[in-house]
Amino acid sequence: MIFPQLSPNWFLGYNVALELIFAIVALIIGAFAFKIYKKTNQQQIKLFGISFAFISASYIVQAIFNTMAIIEANEHTNLLIELSSIVWFQMMGVYTNIILTIIGLCTLAYMTFKTNKTRILYLMIIISLLGIFLSANILYMFFLFSTIYLLVILVHFIKNYLENKQKNSLLIAIAFIFLLIGSIHFMISVNHQLFYAIGHILELIAYMLILTNFYLVLRK
């Protein structure tokens, strides 16, 4: 399988920096969620924290492999060795990122079902990963599954806001709107590199909104 070069040349390096920022922000969000869980003992908050722990790990792995690919590109003078090394690092980064991100998104979507049947979560993860890795176009299917799960999560938070009219609920809903749009942009970026950069920017806005929301909740 051949992976397209998603990131435009001018964005190389910046994408690694953003992925590290995403990892830190997602990890902080997860930590905030666990703090709130300890105070409230709400299972949904715990699942929210677990999901963002996986998402944080996915960004860390992606950043590491992207960095190693850049180092390989700068070290080797043999074009064949350089290309094979870069492709290998990119593939490992993509595969690991897909697995960890899907686990995180499935956990978030599972959270919205308000059920204790963990078999549903395991089934969601298995079906998603099989659907992705058995597809002829792994990246497209990954973004498609991500978009579907983000849509499910967004609908949940919109309903939550309409029911209680709280600003915190609105902030989370807006954040997932940005994440959904970002996921759609990444799906388009399989063929258009500029959308890859736009998707990262939309993700940054979304994660900062979620982080702000948890900070405001903990301040009360």
ROZA-959958 format. One record per residue (C-alpha): y, x, z; residue in three letters. Coordinates in nm, 2 decimals, m for minus. Example, Ala and Ser with C-alpha at 12.3 -4.5 7.8 and 13.67 -1.06 7.14 Angstrom:
<sites>
<site y="m0.45" x="1.23" z="0.78" residuo="Ala"/>
<site y="m0.11" x="1.37" z="0.71" residuo="Ser"/>
</sites>
This chain:
<sites>
<site y="0.00" x="0.00" z="0.00" residuo="Met"/>
<site y="0.35" x="0.12" z="m0.09" residuo="Ile"/>
<site y="0.64" x="0.05" z="0.15" residuo="Phe"/>
<site y="0.98" x="0.02" z="m0.01" residuo="Pro"/>
<site y="1.27" x="0.23" z="0.13" residuo="Gln"/>
<site y="1.44" x="m0.04" z="0.32" residuo="Leu"/>
<site y="1.73" x="0.16" z="0.46" residuo="Ser"/>
<site y="2.00" x="0.28" z="0.22" residuo="Pro"/>
<site y="2.06" x="0.65" z="0.22" residuo="Asn"/>
<site y="2.40" x="0.62" z="0.38" residuo="Trp"/>
<site y="2.24" x="0.42" z="0.67" residuo="Phe"/>
<site y="1.98" x="0.69" z="0.76" residuo="Leu"/>
<site y="2.04" x="0.82" z="1.11" residuo="Gly"/>
<site y="2.25" x="0.51" z="1.19" residuo="Tyr"/>
<site y="1.94" x="0.29" z="1.19" residuo="Asn"/>
<site y="1.77" x="0.52" z="1.44" residuo="Val"/>
<site y="2.08" x="0.51" z="1.67" residuo="Ala"/>
<site y="2.09" x="0.13" z="1.65" residuo="Leu"/>
<site y="1.72" x="0.10" z="1.71" residuo="Glu"/>
<site y="1.76" x="0.31" z="2.03" residuo="Leu"/>
<site y="2.05" x="0.09" z="2.14" residuo="Ile"/>
<site y="1.84" x="m0.22" z="2.07" residuo="Phe"/>
<site y="1.55" x="m0.07" z="2.27" residuo="Ala"/>
<site y="1.78" x="0.00" z="2.57" residuo="Ile"/>
<site y="1.95" x="m0.35" z="2.55" residuo="Val"/>
<site y="1.62" x="m0.53" z="2.51" residuo="Ala"/>
<site y="1.48" x="m0.33" z="2.81" residuo="Leu"/>
<site y="1.78" x="m0.43" z="3.02" residuo="Ile"/>
<site y="1.74" x="m0.79" z="2.92" residuo="Ile"/>
<site y="1.37" x="m0.78" z="3.02" residuo="Gly"/>
<site y="1.47" x="m0.62" z="3.36" residuo="Ala"/>
<site y="1.74" x="m0.89" z="3.42" residuo="Phe"/>
<site y="1.48" x="m1.16" z="3.33" residuo="Ala"/>
<site y="1.23" x="m1.02" z="3.59" residuo="Phe"/>
<site y="1.51" x="m1.01" z="3.85" residuo="Lys"/>
<site y="1.58" x="m1.38" z="3.79" residuo="Ile"/>
<site y="1.21" x="m1.45" z="3.79" residuo="Tyr"/>
<site y="1.18" x="m1.30" z="4.14" residuo="Lys"/>
<site y="1.46" x="m1.53" z="4.26" residuo="Lys"/>
<site y="1.35" x="m1.85" z="4.09" residuo="Thr"/>
<site y="0.97" x="m1.79" z="4.03" residuo="Asn"/>
<site y="1.01" x="m1.96" z="3.69" residuo="Gln"/>
<site y="0.72" x="m1.88" z="3.46" residuo="Gln"/>
<site y="0.95" x="m1.92" z="3.15" residuo="Gln"/>
<site y="1.18" x="m1.65" z="3.27" residuo="Ile"/>
<site y="0.88" x="m1.42" z="3.33" residuo="Lys"/>
<site y="0.76" x="m1.47" z="2.98" residuo="Leu"/>
<site y="1.11" x="m1.41" z="2.85" residuo="Phe"/>
<site y="1.11" x="m1.07" z="3.03" residuo="Gly"/>
<site y="0.76" x="m0.98" z="2.90" residuo="Ile"/>
<site y="0.86" x="m1.06" z="2.54" residuo="Ser"/>
<site y="1.16" x="m0.84" z="2.56" residuo="Phe"/>
<site y="0.96" x="m0.56" z="2.71" residuo="Ala"/>
<site y="0.74" x="m0.57" z="2.40" residuo="Phe"/>
<site y="1.05" x="m0.59" z="2.17" residuo="Ile"/>
<site y="1.20" x="m0.29" z="2.34" residuo="Ser"/>
<site y="0.88" x="m0.09" z="2.29" residuo="Ala"/>
<site y="0.88" x="m0.19" z="1.92" residuo="Ser"/>
<site y="1.23" x="m0.04" z="1.87" residuo="Tyr"/>
<site y="1.14" x="0.27" z="2.07" residuo="Ile"/>
<site y="0.83" x="0.33" z="1.85" residuo="Val"/>
<site y="1.03" x="0.26" z="1.53" residuo="Gln"/>
<site y="1.31" x="0.50" z="1.63" residuo="Ala"/>
<site y="1.06" x="0.77" z="1.71" residuo="Ile"/>
<site y="0.87" x="0.75" z="1.38" residuo="Phe"/>
<site y="1.20" x="0.72" z="1.18" residuo="Asn"/>
<site y="1.33" x="1.03" z="1.36" residuo="Thr"/>
<site y="1.01" x="1.22" z="1.28" residuo="Met"/>
<site y="1.03" x="1.11" z="0.91" residuo="Ala"/>
<site y="1.39" x="1.25" z="0.89" residuo="Ile"/>
<site y="1.28" x="1.58" z="1.06" residuo="Ile"/>
<site y="0.99" x="1.61" z="0.81" residuo="Glu"/>
<site y="1.23" x="1.55" z="0.52" residuo="Ala"/>
<site y="1.46" x="1.84" z="0.65" residuo="Asn"/>
<site y="1.18" x="2.09" z="0.73" residuo="Glu"/>
<site y="0.96" x="2.09" z="0.42" residuo="His"/>
<site y="1.05" x="2.25" z="0.09" residuo="Thr"/>
<site y="0.73" x="2.13" z="m0.08" residuo="Asn"/>
<site y="0.81" x="1.79" z="m0.23" residuo="Leu"/>
<site y="0.45" x="1.66" z="m0.22" residuo="Leu"/>
<site y="0.41" x="1.75" z="0.15" residuo="Ile"/>
<site y="0.75" x="1.61" z="0.23" residuo="Glu"/>
<site y="0.68" x="1.28" z="0.06" residuo="Leu"/>
<site y="0.33" x="1.24" z="0.21" residuo="Ser"/>
<site y="0.46" x="1.32" z="0.56" residuo="Ser"/>
<site y="0.75" x="1.08" z="0.53" residuo="Ile"/>
<site y="0.53" x="0.80" z="0.40" residuo="Val"/>
<site y="0.28" x="0.85" z="0.68" residuo="Trp"/>
<site y="0.54" x="0.84" z="0.96" residuo="Phe"/>
<site y="0.71" x="0.53" z="0.80" residuo="Gln"/>
<site y="0.37" x="0.35" z="0.78" residuo="Met"/>
<site y="0.28" x="0.43" z="1.14" residuo="Met"/>
<site y="0.63" x="0.31" z="1.25" residuo="Gly"/>
<site y="0.61" x="m0.01" z="1.05" residuo="Val"/>
<site y="0.26" x="m0.10" z="1.16" residuo="Tyr"/>
<site y="0.33" x="m0.04" z="1.53" residuo="Thr"/>
<site y="0.66" x="m0.21" z="1.51" residuo="Asn"/>
<site y="0.50" x="m0.52" z="1.35" residuo="Ile"/>
<site y="0.23" x="m0.55" z="1.62" residuo="Ile"/>
<site y="0.47" x="m0.51" z="1.92" residuo="Leu"/>
<site y="0.74" x="m0.73" z="1.77" residuo="Thr"/>
<site y="0.49" x="m1.01" z="1.68" residuo="Ile"/>
<site y="0.35" x="m1.00" z="2.04" residuo="Ile"/>
<site y="0.70" x="m1.03" z="2.17" residuo="Gly"/>
<site y="0.80" x="m1.32" z="1.94" residuo="Leu"/>
<site y="0.47" x="m1.50" z="2.00" residuo="Cys"/>
<site y="0.53" x="m1.47" z="2.37" residuo="Thr"/>
<site y="0.88" x="m1.62" z="2.33" residuo="Leu"/>
<site y="0.76" x="m1.90" z="2.12" residuo="Ala"/>
<site y="0.47" x="m1.97" z="2.36" residuo="Tyr"/>
<site y="0.73" x="m1.98" z="2.64" residuo="Met"/>
<site y="0.89" x="m2.29" z="2.47" residuo="Thr"/>
<site y="0.56" x="m2.48" z="2.48" residuo="Phe"/>
<site y="0.57" x="m2.49" z="2.86" residuo="Lys"/>
<site y="0.20" x="m2.46" z="2.90" residuo="Thr"/>
<site y="m0.03" x="m2.23" z="3.11" residuo="Asn"/>
<site y="m0.30" x="m2.22" z="2.85" residuo="Lys"/>
<site y="m0.28" x="m1.85" z="2.76" residuo="Thr"/>
<site y="m0.55" x="m1.90" z="2.49" residuo="Arg"/>
<site y="m0.27" x="m2.06" z="2.28" residuo="Ile"/>
<site y="m0.07" x="m1.73" z="2.31" residuo="Leu"/>
<site y="m0.37" x="m1.51" z="2.22" residuo="Tyr"/>
<site y="m0.45" x="m1.74" z="1.92" residuo="Leu"/>
<site y="m0.09" x="m1.72" z="1.80" residuo="Met"/>
<site y="m0.10" x="m1.34" z="1.81" residuo="Ile"/>
<site y="m0.43" x="m1.31" z="1.64" residuo="Ile"/>
<site y="m0.35" x="m1.55" z="1.36" residuo="Ile"/>
<site y="m0.01" x="m1.39" z="1.30" residuo="Ser"/>
<site y="m0.14" x="m1.04" z="1.28" residuo="Leu"/>
<site y="m0.44" x="m1.14" z="1.06" residuo="Leu"/>
<site y="m0.20" x="m1.33" z="0.83" residuo="Gly"/>
<site y="0.03" x="m1.03" z="0.81" residuo="Ile"/>
<site y="m0.22" x="m0.74" z="0.77" residuo="Phe"/>
<site y="m0.45" x="m0.93" z="0.53" residuo="Leu"/>
<site y="m0.15" x="m1.02" z="0.31" residuo="Ser"/>
<site y="m0.08" x="m0.83" z="m0.01" residuo="Ala"/>
<site y="0.28" x="m0.80" z="0.10" residuo="Asn"/>
<site y="0.27" x="m0.71" z="0.47" residuo="Ile"/>
<site y="0.65" x="m0.67" z="0.52" residuo="Leu"/>
<site y="0.74" x="m1.00" z="0.36" residuo="Tyr"/>
<site y="0.47" x="m1.18" z="0.57" residuo="Met"/>
<site y="0.59" x="m1.01" z="0.89" residuo="Phe"/>
<site y="0.95" x="m1.13" z="0.83" residuo="Phe"/>
<site y="0.82" x="m1.47" z="0.74" residuo="Leu"/>
<site y="0.62" x="m1.51" z="1.06" residuo="Phe"/>
<site y="0.92" x="m1.37" z="1.25" residuo="Ser"/>
<site y="1.15" x="m1.62" z="1.09" residuo="Thr"/>
<site y="0.92" x="m1.91" z="1.18" residuo="Ile"/>
<site y="0.89" x="m1.80" z="1.54" residuo="Tyr"/>
<site y="1.26" x="m1.75" z="1.58" residuo="Leu"/>
<site y="1.32" x="m2.10" z="1.43" residuo="Leu"/>
<site y="1.09" x="m2.25" z="1.69" residuo="Val"/>
<site y="1.27" x="m2.06" z="1.97" residuo="Ile"/>
<site y="1.61" x="m2.15" z="1.84" residuo="Leu"/>
<site y="1.52" x="m2.53" z="1.83" residuo="Val"/>
<site y="1.41" x="m2.50" z="2.19" residuo="His"/>
<site y="1.73" x="m2.34" z="2.31" residuo="Phe"/>
<site y="1.95" x="m2.59" z="2.10" residuo="Ile"/>
<site y="1.76" x="m2.88" z="2.27" residuo="Lys"/>
<site y="1.81" x="m2.71" z="2.60" residuo="Asn"/>
<site y="2.18" x="m2.69" z="2.55" residuo="Tyr"/>
<site y="2.21" x="m3.05" z="2.43" residuo="Leu"/>
<site y="2.03" x="m3.17" z="2.74" residuo="Glu"/>
<site y="2.23" x="m2.97" z="3.00" residuo="Asn"/>
<site y="2.55" x="m2.87" z="2.82" residuo="Lys"/>
<site y="2.57" x="m2.54" z="3.00" residuo="Gln"/>
<site y="2.76" x="m2.24" z="2.85" residuo="Lys"/>
<site y="2.47" x="m2.01" z="2.92" residuo="Asn"/>
<site y="2.23" x="m2.22" z="2.71" residuo="Ser"/>
<site y="2.49" x="m2.23" z="2.43" residuo="Leu"/>
<site y="2.52" x="m1.85" z="2.44" residuo="Leu"/>
<site y="2.14" x="m1.80" z="2.41" residuo="Ile"/>
<site y="2.13" x="m2.05" z="2.13" residuo="Ala"/>
<site y="2.40" x="m1.87" z="1.94" residuo="Ile"/>
<site y="2.22" x="m1.54" z="2.00" residuo="Ala"/>
<site y="1.90" x="m1.67" z="1.84" residuo="Phe"/>
<site y="2.10" x="m1.81" z="1.55" residuo="Ile"/>
<site y="2.21" x="m1.45" z="1.48" residuo="Phe"/>
<site y="1.85" x="m1.33" z="1.52" residuo="Leu"/>
<site y="1.72" x="m1.59" z="1.28" residuo="Leu"/>
<site y="1.99" x="m1.51" z="1.02" residuo="Ile"/>
<site y="1.91" x="m1.14" z="1.07" residuo="Gly"/>
<site y="1.54" x="m1.20" z="1.02" residuo="Ser"/>
<site y="1.61" x="m1.38" z="0.70" residuo="Ile"/>
<site y="1.83" x="m1.09" z="0.59" residuo="His"/>
<site y="1.55" x="m0.85" z="0.66" residuo="Phe"/>
<site y="1.32" x="m1.07" z="0.44" residuo="Met"/>
<site y="1.57" x="m1.04" z="0.16" residuo="Ile"/>
<site y="1.61" x="m0.66" z="0.23" residuo="Ser"/>
<site y="1.26" x="m0.60" z="0.10" residuo="Val"/>
<site y="1.43" x="m0.58" z="m0.24" residuo="Asn"/>
<site y="1.80" x="m0.53" z="m0.14" residuo="His"/>
<site y="1.88" x="m0.24" z="0.09" residuo="Gln"/>
<site y="2.23" x="m0.36" z="0.18" residuo="Leu"/>
<site y="2.08" x="m0.66" z="0.37" residuo="Phe"/>
<site y="1.88" x="m0.42" z="0.58" residuo="Tyr"/>
<site y="2.20" x="m0.28" z="0.73" residuo="Ala"/>
<site y="2.35" x="m0.63" z="0.77" residuo="Ile"/>
<site y="2.03" x="m0.74" z="0.95" residuo="Gly"/>
<site y="2.07" x="m0.46" z="1.20" residuo="His"/>
<site y="2.43" x="m0.56" z="1.27" residuo="Ile"/>
<site y="2.34" x="m0.92" z="1.33" residuo="Leu"/>
<site y="2.06" x="m0.81" z="1.57" residuo="Glu"/>
<site y="2.31" x="m0.60" z="1.76" residuo="Leu"/>
<site y="2.54" x="m0.90" z="1.81" residuo="Ile"/>
<site y="2.25" x="m1.13" z="1.92" residuo="Ala"/>
<site y="2.12" x="m0.88" z="2.18" residuo="Tyr"/>
<site y="2.46" x="m0.83" z="2.32" residuo="Met"/>
<site y="2.51" x="m1.21" z="2.36" residuo="Leu"/>
<site y="2.17" x="m1.24" z="2.54" residuo="Ile"/>
<site y="2.26" x="m0.94" z="2.76" residuo="Leu"/>
<site y="2.60" x="m1.10" z="2.84" residuo="Thr"/>
<site y="2.43" x="m1.42" z="2.93" residuo="Asn"/>
<site y="2.18" x="m1.26" z="3.18" residuo="Phe"/>
<site y="2.46" x="m1.06" z="3.33" residuo="Tyr"/>
<site y="2.67" x="m1.37" z="3.39" residuo="Leu"/>
<site y="2.36" x="m1.55" z="3.54" residuo="Val"/>
<site y="2.30" x="m1.26" z="3.78" residuo="Leu"/>
<site y="2.66" x="m1.24" z="3.88" residuo="Arg"/>
<site y="2.65" x="m1.60" z="4.02" residuo="Lys"/>
</sites>
